[in-house]
Amino acid sequence: MSDLAYTDSMIDEIRELLLNARQKVATHINTELLSTYWNVGRIIVEHEQNSNERAAYGKQQLRQISKELTKEFGRGFSVSNIQFMRRFYQAYQIQQTVSVKLSWSHYCELLSISDLDKRSFYEKEAVNSGWSIRELKRQISTSLYERLLLTEGRTNQETVLSLAQKGIEMAQPVDMIKDPYVFEFLGVPENKPLLESDLEKALVAQIEKFLLELGRGFMFVGTQQRITLNNIHYYVDMVFYNKILRAYVLIELKTTKLMAEAVGQLNMYLNYYAAEVNDEYDNAPIGIILCTDKDSVSAEYALGGMANNIFASRYVSYIPKKEQLIAQVEAVLKDWHEKENK
């Protein structure tokens, strides 16, 4: 080994050591910070419980606490941050239920969600998927929870409880489907017509954000993947592999509503992948048609009876109005409750 190669090897070894040490330090600091803020919240709540004038105590004492702690310890002790510490303890009164995989910023974002089932879902998914705070904010702003509840056009209490308790369970292909998919990161104005090739290029240019929107376990394989049958070349728009489901995922992009021909074509692609591309460890490939609209009746007839796993979902280029999605979820749940009580 040359001196230069030996030096490079030594530097790589030192670099790995330092990076591991940095990660351990960051993890330790985060754990201590969460523990400290939890205990600050505990002390405040316990003192409140012993106060005869709780409302007055809350307003006046928090300002005083903020003033004194900021004077002595610097930033991080604003009134709003101390209020979050108080709510942090109230929401997680058993300290062991706090995940050290999430940061204080994650918990501040989660505590802004009043619905306990919804908050629990985002917390589980943030841990399971390793979301950064930025990614968590995007999933909340694009109403991932409501979109998942409405994916199959119906929902029930079991679905709500399952999402709240476990997050997204990737046990079968349907578990990874959303409706609609949100492509606000492309910056395309609402209702602006796009060619399918332009949509494909835009998604590839923002592949990391597209992978985040697709969900956990996706790896990008490529675009325009060629399939040859009887000397005729066909091209799959986008191909991914989901390592959790251990299956290829073929995506066809349509800038129109769902058409039956698209289903037949994708079914052919899936048969090819099952026969020619899959190895012995792969499960059956999965197909997704992303379109601008789908009529539920037409979709039912077009997709019904297929041996392959083919799903059709809408995509939108803007963040859906959260109030409308919530209203839809509430309406579906109300309908479900009425049917159950008959």
Beta strands, then each sheet from edge to edge (+ up, - down):
strand 1: 181-182
strand 2: 218-229
strand 3: 232-242
strand 4: 247-253
strand 5: 286-291
strand 6: 309-316
sheet 1: 1+ 6+ 5+ 4+ 3- 2+
end
